[in-house]
Amino acid sequence: MADPITYPLLKKFAEANRANSTPAEDVLWNLVKTKQLAGHKFRRQHIMGNYIADLVCLKKRLVVEIDGLIHQLPENKESDEIRTKWLNEQGFKVLRVTNEQVINETEKTLELISSTLKNQPDLKENFDLSSPNGGQGADYMGSFAVTIHGARKHIDQYAADNDEYNKILVQILADRFVEAFAECLHEKVRKEYWGYEKDETLSNEELIREEYKGIRPAPGYPACPDHTEKIKLFELLNVTENIGIELTESLAMNPPASVCGWYIAHPQSHYFGLGKIDRDQLEDYAKRKEMSLDEMERWLRPVLE
């Protein structure tokens, strides 16, 4: 999953890594970015959970790590094993090559990556989160919106009194309350309303680690940076009329202490950061959304290559 708290920091690290890449990373990236490996698309310095992968082909669920000598240190070997284990649990195969292999045995390295790609199933063949039954019969996903009213008058009063401390404190409390509300509602969906996890007994620590089945991605977060999806969700649930949340021109929610999103119950579903997208992906997405390219580019500018 991509933690909204750590994602901005990881994004800065990823950008710094791209700007200060090693010679081996440059060599391999220049070869794979032109889709020389049977047309497969790779991403560089891609955020995955709390890690940054050197190279990843999402369609084939293959991560390629380019290791320098520092990875031979015992403490780094241990952290690499933990990282690999986590990526494996998310369904990704991890292929490690050394700087020396890339520089001195470039063709062999490409052949190794190519043969590994051939043995990896396509993402769409084994990871359809929407249709675990192969697309047969009815299929469902949920939507939700929650909010906290009443904080604004206190925030405005503290602002008028130049009491910045209590103003921020109320904002933080309102944000924590609405996140707790979203967590509570999701638990009721799992255990009562949909009832696919009626016997769930998770501790607070396990809930914080999100060890339950299913996810609740939200528009505007790393897994779904497109804020325009809020419009459809608000229309579907009649949000403004039912609970009083309004969308601003920039599609921020008012009251600010509000959360909306979707429920996906598939047991293999997990959070991830979208990362950067190419121009062809933007054009395809705009076409499917029936929006102009300029408008779609405005909303997705933060994730464009």
TALINWO-V12164 format. One record per residue. PHI is phi in whole degrees, 0 to 359 (* if undefined). OMEGA is omega in degrees with one decimal (* if undefined). D_CENTER is the distance of its C-alpha to the mean C-alpha in whole Angstrom. Layout:
phi=PHI omega=OMEGA d_center=D_CENTER
phi=PHI omega=OMEGA d_center=D_CENTER
//
This chain:
phi=* omega=176.0 d_center=6
phi=254 omega=-178.7 d_center=5
phi=285 omega=-179.9 d_center=8
phi=303 omega=-179.0 d_center=9
phi=283 omega=-176.7 d_center=12
phi=272 omega=-174.8 d_center=12
phi=302 omega=179.8 d_center=9
phi=302 omega=179.0 d_center=12
phi=292 omega=178.2 d_center=14
phi=297 omega=179.4 d_center=12
phi=298 omega=178.1 d_center=12
phi=295 omega=177.6 d_center=16
phi=298 omega=-179.2 d_center=16
phi=297 omega=178.8 d_center=15
phi=296 omega=178.4 d_center=17
phi=294 omega=178.8 d_center=20
phi=296 omega=178.3 d_center=19
phi=295 omega=-177.5 d_center=20
phi=286 omega=-177.0 d_center=23
phi=235 omega=-177.5 d_center=24
phi=290 omega=178.6 d_center=24
phi=281 omega=176.9 d_center=26
phi=304 omega=179.9 d_center=29
phi=295 omega=178.4 d_center=28
phi=297 omega=178.9 d_center=24
phi=296 omega=-178.8 d_center=26
phi=300 omega=-176.0 d_center=28
phi=290 omega=179.4 d_center=25
phi=296 omega=179.7 d_center=23
phi=297 omega=178.6 d_center=26
phi=277 omega=-175.1 d_center=27
phi=271 omega=-175.8 d_center=23
phi=291 omega=178.0 d_center=22
phi=271 omega=176.6 d_center=25
phi=59 omega=179.5 d_center=24
phi=287 omega=-178.2 d_center=27
phi=269 omega=177.8 d_center=26
phi=55 omega=176.0 d_center=27
phi=80 omega=-177.8 d_center=25
phi=285 omega=-179.1 d_center=21
phi=268 omega=176.4 d_center=18
phi=246 omega=172.5 d_center=17
phi=245 omega=-177.9 d_center=14
phi=251 omega=179.7 d_center=16
phi=49 omega=-174.0 d_center=14
phi=262 omega=-178.5 d_center=11
phi=284 omega=179.0 d_center=8
phi=224 omega=-174.8 d_center=8
phi=64 omega=176.4 d_center=8
phi=258 omega=-179.3 d_center=11
phi=238 omega=174.9 d_center=12
phi=236 omega=-178.7 d_center=13
phi=274 omega=178.1 d_center=14
phi=300 omega=177.7 d_center=17
phi=219 omega=176.6 d_center=17
phi=213 omega=170.3 d_center=15
phi=253 omega=-174.0 d_center=16
phi=293 omega=-177.9 d_center=13
phi=299 omega=-179.6 d_center=15
phi=262 omega=177.9 d_center=18
phi=53 omega=-179.9 d_center=15
phi=239 omega=175.0 d_center=17
phi=254 omega=176.6 d_center=16
phi=246 omega=178.6 d_center=19
phi=253 omega=-179.4 d_center=20
phi=253 omega=-169.9 d_center=23
phi=261 omega=170.8 d_center=25
phi=268 omega=-177.0 d_center=28
phi=297 omega=-177.5 d_center=31
phi=299 omega=-179.7 d_center=29
phi=285 omega=177.2 d_center=27
phi=276 omega=178.4 d_center=30
phi=293 omega=-176.3 d_center=31
phi=307 omega=-177.9 d_center=31
phi=294 omega=178.6 d_center=28
phi=284 omega=175.5 d_center=26
phi=299 omega=-179.9 d_center=26
phi=295 omega=-179.9 d_center=26
phi=293 omega=176.8 d_center=22
phi=295 omega=178.8 d_center=21
phi=295 omega=178.4 d_center=22
phi=296 omega=179.0 d_center=20
phi=298 omega=179.7 d_center=17
phi=297 omega=179.5 d_center=18
phi=300 omega=-179.5 d_center=19
phi=295 omega=179.9 d_center=15
phi=296 omega=176.4 d_center=14
phi=299 omega=179.8 d_center=17
phi=295 omega=177.5 d_center=16
phi=274 omega=177.1 d_center=13
phi=95 omega=-178.7 d_center=15
phi=257 omega=171.4 d_center=15
phi=269 omega=-178.9 d_center=19
phi=248 omega=177.6 d_center=19
phi=247 omega=-179.3 d_center=22
phi=253 omega=174.5 d_center=24
phi=231 omega=-178.7 d_center=26
phi=265 omega=175.3 d_center=28
phi=304 omega=-178.2 d_center=29
phi=296 omega=178.3 d_center=33
phi=299 omega=-177.6 d_center=32
phi=295 omega=-176.2 d_center=30
phi=284 omega=-172.2 d_center=33
phi=266 omega=-179.0 d_center=36
phi=228 omega=-173.2 d_center=35
phi=301 omega=-177.7 d_center=32
phi=296 omega=178.4 d_center=33
phi=296 omega=178.9 d_center=33
phi=296 omega=178.1 d_center=30
phi=296 omega=178.0 d_center=29
phi=296 omega=178.6 d_center=31
phi=296 omega=179.0 d_center=29
phi=296 omega=-178.9 d_center=25
phi=298 omega=-179.5 d_center=27
phi=293 omega=177.7 d_center=28
phi=293 omega=177.7 d_center=25
phi=300 omega=-178.1 d_center=23
phi=297 omega=-177.8 d_center=26
phi=271 omega=179.6 d_center=26
phi=264 omega=177.7 d_center=22
phi=290 omega=176.2 d_center=22
phi=295 omega=178.5 d_center=19
phi=305 omega=-175.2 d_center=16
phi=291 omega=-178.4 d_center=18
phi=280 omega=-174.7 d_center=21
phi=224 omega=-176.5 d_center=19
phi=217 omega=178.3 d_center=16
phi=270 omega=-175.5 d_center=16
phi=291 omega=-175.7 d_center=15
phi=273 omega=-174.8 d_center=17
phi=226 omega=179.6 d_center=20
phi=296 omega=179.3 d_center=21
phi=264 omega=177.5 d_center=24
phi=78 omega=177.3 d_center=24
phi=88 omega=-179.0 d_center=24
phi=269 omega=175.8 d_center=28
phi=80 omega=-177.1 d_center=28
phi=287 omega=179.1 d_center=27
phi=221 omega=-172.5 d_center=23
phi=223 omega=163.6 d_center=21
phi=218 omega=-176.4 d_center=18
phi=246 omega=175.7 d_center=18
phi=227 omega=179.4 d_center=18
phi=209 omega=172.3 d_center=19
phi=208 omega=178.9 d_center=20
phi=225 omega=-178.4 d_center=21
phi=206 omega=174.8 d_center=23
phi=237 omega=177.3 d_center=25
phi=264 omega=172.7 d_center=29
phi=104 omega=-177.6 d_center=31
phi=282 omega=-172.8 d_center=30
phi=302 omega=-176.9 d_center=30
phi=296 omega=177.8 d_center=34
phi=288 omega=178.5 d_center=34
phi=298 omega=179.9 d_center=31
phi=295 omega=-179.5 d_center=34
phi=294 omega=178.6 d_center=37
phi=294 omega=177.3 d_center=36
phi=295 omega=178.6 d_center=35
phi=295 omega=179.5 d_center=38
phi=273 omega=-176.5 d_center=40
phi=58 omega=178.7 d_center=38
phi=262 omega=-174.2 d_center=36
phi=295 omega=-177.5 d_center=33
phi=299 omega=-178.1 d_center=32
phi=290 omega=175.6 d_center=33
phi=299 omega=179.8 d_center=31
phi=295 omega=-179.6 d_center=28
phi=299 omega=178.6 d_center=28
phi=295 omega=178.2 d_center=29
phi=300 omega=-179.8 d_center=25
phi=295 omega=179.5 d_center=24
phi=299 omega=179.6 d_center=25
phi=298 omega=178.8 d_center=24
phi=297 omega=-179.6 d_center=21
phi=293 omega=179.5 d_center=21
phi=297 omega=-177.0 d_center=23
phi=289 omega=175.6 d_center=21
phi=294 omega=176.9 d_center=18
phi=295 omega=178.0 d_center=21
phi=298 omega=178.8 d_center=22
phi=297 omega=178.4 d_center=18
phi=296 omega=-179.8 d_center=18
phi=297 omega=-179.3 d_center=22
phi=295 omega=178.5 d_center=21
phi=297 omega=177.8 d_center=19
phi=297 omega=178.3 d_center=21
phi=296 omega=177.0 d_center=24
phi=298 omega=-177.9 d_center=22
phi=294 omega=-170.4 d_center=21
phi=261 omega=-174.8 d_center=25
phi=236 omega=-170.6 d_center=27
phi=294 omega=173.1 d_center=26
phi=267 omega=173.0 d_center=24
phi=69 omega=-179.7 d_center=26
phi=276 omega=176.2 d_center=24
phi=225 omega=-175.3 d_center=24
phi=299 omega=-176.1 d_center=27
phi=262 omega=-178.9 d_center=28
phi=297 omega=176.8 d_center=25
phi=224 omega=-177.3 d_center=26
phi=260 omega=175.2 d_center=24
phi=284 omega=177.2 d_center=24
phi=301 omega=179.8 d_center=23
phi=297 omega=179.4 d_center=22
phi=291 omega=176.2 d_center=20
phi=294 omega=178.6 d_center=18
phi=298 omega=177.9 d_center=17
phi=280 omega=177.5 d_center=15
phi=56 omega=-178.7 d_center=14
phi=273 omega=177.2 d_center=16
phi=283 omega=178.4 d_center=17
phi=275 omega=178.9 d_center=17
phi=97 omega=-179.2 d_center=14
phi=222 omega=174.2 d_center=11
phi=226 omega=179.6 d_center=11
phi=296 omega=-176.5 d_center=8
phi=233 omega=177.4 d_center=10
phi=297 omega=-178.0 d_center=11
phi=102 omega=177.7 d_center=10
phi=265 omega=-173.8 d_center=7
phi=306 omega=-178.9 d_center=4
phi=285 omega=-179.5 d_center=3
phi=212 omega=-175.1 d_center=7
phi=286 omega=-177.2 d_center=9
phi=278 omega=-179.7 d_center=12
phi=293 omega=-176.6 d_center=14
phi=293 omega=176.5 d_center=17
phi=294 omega=177.0 d_center=15
phi=297 omega=-177.5 d_center=17
phi=300 omega=179.7 d_center=20
phi=297 omega=-178.8 d_center=20
phi=295 omega=179.5 d_center=19
phi=295 omega=178.0 d_center=22
phi=292 omega=-178.3 d_center=24
phi=298 omega=-176.2 d_center=24
phi=264 omega=-176.9 d_center=24
phi=53 omega=-168.8 d_center=27
phi=298 omega=-175.1 d_center=25
phi=299 omega=-179.0 d_center=27
phi=290 omega=-174.3 d_center=30
phi=279 omega=-175.6 d_center=29
phi=229 omega=169.2 d_center=28
phi=81 omega=174.3 d_center=28
phi=275 omega=177.5 d_center=25
phi=243 omega=176.4 d_center=25
phi=259 omega=176.4 d_center=23
phi=277 omega=178.6 d_center=24
phi=299 omega=178.6 d_center=25
phi=271 omega=178.9 d_center=21
phi=66 omega=167.1 d_center=20
phi=283 omega=-178.5 d_center=19
phi=261 omega=177.5 d_center=21
phi=229 omega=9.0 d_center=24
phi=297 omega=179.9 d_center=25
phi=299 omega=178.4 d_center=22
phi=280 omega=-179.1 d_center=21
phi=220 omega=178.3 d_center=20
phi=222 omega=173.4 d_center=17
phi=220 omega=-179.4 d_center=16
phi=173 omega=-175.8 d_center=13
phi=234 omega=172.4 d_center=14
phi=251 omega=172.5 d_center=15
phi=236 omega=-170.4 d_center=14
phi=261 omega=-177.0 d_center=16
phi=304 omega=-176.0 d_center=16
phi=296 omega=179.3 d_center=17
phi=265 omega=-178.8 d_center=14
phi=292 omega=178.5 d_center=11
phi=206 omega=-179.2 d_center=8
phi=281 omega=176.6 d_center=5
phi=201 omega=174.5 d_center=3
phi=268 omega=-176.5 d_center=3
phi=299 omega=-175.4 d_center=5
phi=78 omega=-178.2 d_center=8
phi=276 omega=176.7 d_center=11
phi=239 omega=-179.9 d_center=13
phi=270 omega=-178.3 d_center=17
phi=298 omega=-178.6 d_center=20
phi=295 omega=177.2 d_center=20
phi=291 omega=177.0 d_center=17
phi=299 omega=-179.1 d_center=17
phi=297 omega=179.4 d_center=21
phi=295 omega=-179.1 d_center=20
phi=294 omega=179.1 d_center=17
phi=298 omega=179.4 d_center=20
phi=295 omega=-178.9 d_center=23
phi=290 omega=177.8 d_center=21
phi=276 omega=-176.8 d_center=20
phi=57 omega=177.0 d_center=24
phi=236 omega=178.8 d_center=23
phi=292 omega=-179.0 d_center=25
phi=297 omega=179.8 d_center=23
phi=297 omega=-179.2 d_center=24
phi=293 omega=179.8 d_center=23
phi=294 omega=178.7 d_center=19
phi=295 omega=179.3 d_center=19
phi=297 omega=-177.2 d_center=20
phi=282 omega=-175.9 d_center=17
phi=254 omega=-177.3 d_center=15
phi=308 omega=-178.5 d_center=16
phi=298 omega=-176.9 d_center=14
phi=249 omega=179.3 d_center=12
phi=278 omega=177.9 d_center=15
phi=295 omega=* d_center=17
//
